Amino acid sequence: MGLVAFFSSRLILHPTDIIPPMPKLIILSRDAEKYRNIIEKAQLPYLEITSDHRQAEIVLGEPKAIR
């Protein structure tokens, strides 16, 4: 279990204990850098962008690139 803190008799869990990590994302597009910038600006917690298709669980891309 991650960090646990007690405050005013209330149990406070570390966010990683209650929020599962987001899956890894791969971007397959000629405009991959543009899409990556948009996603990074959203500041999604725990989102990891990968370039390794074997690790990716979510694919964002052009249909021809995904096949």
C-alpha positions in Angstrom: 0.0 0.0 0.0 1.2 3.6 -0.7 1.4 6.4 1.8 -1.4 6.7 4.3 -2.0 9.7 6.5 -4.4 10.4 9.3 -5.8 13.9 9.6 -8.6 14.9 12.0 -9.5 11.2 12.6 -10.0 10.7 8.8 -8.0 8.3 6.7 -6.5 9.9 3.7 -5.1 7.6 1.0 -2.4 8.4 -1.5 -4.0 9.0 -5.0 -2.2 6.0 -6.4 -4.1 3.8 -4.0 -7.5 4.8 -5.3 -6.8 5.8 -8.9 -5.3 3.1 -11.1 -2.6 4.2 -13.4 -3.7 5.1 -16.9 -2.7 2.9 -19.7 0.2 3.7 -22.1 -0.6 5.5 -25.2 1.1 5.4 -28.6 0.5 8.0 -31.3 0.8 6.7 -34.9 0.4 9.7 -37.2 2.4 12.0 -39.4 1.3 14.7 -37.0 2.3 12.8 -33.9 4.2 15.7 -32.3 1.2 18.0 -32.7 -1.1 15.5 -31.0 1.5 14.8 -28.3 1.6 18.5 -27.5 -2.2 18.7 -27.3 -2.3 15.7 -24.9 0.5 17.0 -22.8 -1.2 20.4 -22.4 -4.2 18.5 -20.9 -1.9 17.4 -18.1 -3.7 14.1 -17.6 -2.3 12.5 -14.4 -0.5 9.2 -14.8 -0.8 9.2 -18.6 2.3 7.8 -20.2 3.0 8.2 -23.9 5.2 5.5 -25.4 6.9 4.9 -28.7 7.0 1.1 -28.2 4.0 -0.5 -29.8 4.5 -3.6 -27.6 3.8 -1.5 -24.4 0.9 0.5 -25.8 -2.6 -0.3 -24.6 -4.2 2.7 -26.4 -3.5 3.6 -30.0 -4.2 7.1 -31.4 -3.5 7.3 -35.1 -4.4 7.2 -38.7 -6.0 4.0 -39.9 -3.3 3.2 -42.4 -0.6 3.6 -39.7 -2.4 1.3 -37.2 -2.8 -1.6 -39.6 
